Amino acid sequence: MNRPSRLDTSLINATCKSFVEIILQNTCTIVQNYHLDGHAFSVVSMDYGIWTENSRSTYNKDDEVARCTTE
């Protein structure tokens, strides 16, 4: 969105049952918990460092586990 990051509530406009890729990058030294209220999601990758387009090649799309909260 061409603006600086800030702490806020995020809203995503998506079509029902569509695929949405959400990338959460935590640069803090503490563990963050993420909860998607009312929906299950699949964590297909976790890693250290900066996310790049090449990170998609490490996604586990074959046997991911549905969750509602993750760290």
ABEGO torsion letter per residue (X at the ends): XGBBBBBBBBBBBBBBGBBBBBBBBBABABBBBBBBBGBBBBBABBBBEBBBAAAAAABBAAABBBBABBX
